[in-house]
Amino acid sequence: MNDNACKVYGDAFFSLCCEENESGLKDTLTELTELSGTFSENPEFIKLMGTPTVPLEEKKALIDEMEKSGGVSELTKNLLGVLTEKGRMSCFGGITKRFRELYNDKFKLAEITVTTSAPLSSEMKNRIAEKMSKIIGKTVTINERIDKTIIGGIIIDHGSRRYDGSVKARLNELSKELGSVIN
């Protein structure tokens, strides 16, 4: 997958969607996300669409069938057609990621990943979202992850930033401090 190609196609597709149907951006994002998941679960589809021995007409017929069955909108069908023609179907996941980034920027949304050793209560999720919204300056949605190895506490990831308040991190710091004192 070529990250630059994903960015170029993602930017172009987002711009087109804004021009053609800005009120449908959320639906398009949902559609792309679902398709990306389907393609991840069925990598043979992407492989088939990139196989040079399968005629382009057959590939386009598959995409047309997806639209007819209600699986994709016309805009997404056209994107899939262009990617198939250009041999870039392997970029679909990256295009979806870029589309989500642009969507989040446009609507001042931020996705954070919160890792804990046990599931969070609704109240705790709301408190975290509220606090992080103030820090980031955007409306926050939480992707929750459970990792029992952190023992306790919380790790919050947003973009390239990490806020690590886990017991595991504290124990590692303490171990380093003790190691430097003993040595």
C-alpha angles and dihedrals in degrees: 000000000000111000092201092053090049090053094047094047092041093051092047094047092048091050091049092049090050090052097042103037116355092167088058097055093106091051090049091050090050090048093050092047092051092047091047089054091047091049091048090053091046107038090164089074092060089045091051092050089053096046109113093206092063108084117245090235091061091049091050090048089057090052092047089052090053089056094045091052090054093250096124140018123243092257092053091044089055091049091051089049093052092046090050093048092048095043092243103121089118087068093063095099091049091047090052090050092050092047089053091050092051092045091051091048093049094051096034094245128150130195118209131183116223116196120195136158092242135024117283123239118241089249092054092047090052092049092049092047091049094048094045091047088059092048097045098033093228138093106271131218119191128224105196122213127184118213115167091192092075086068094208143336125059142282119202120194122192117169107307094341124097127191105196116191096152125135088233091059091048091050090050090052091048090049091052092048092049090046092054091048094049096044 
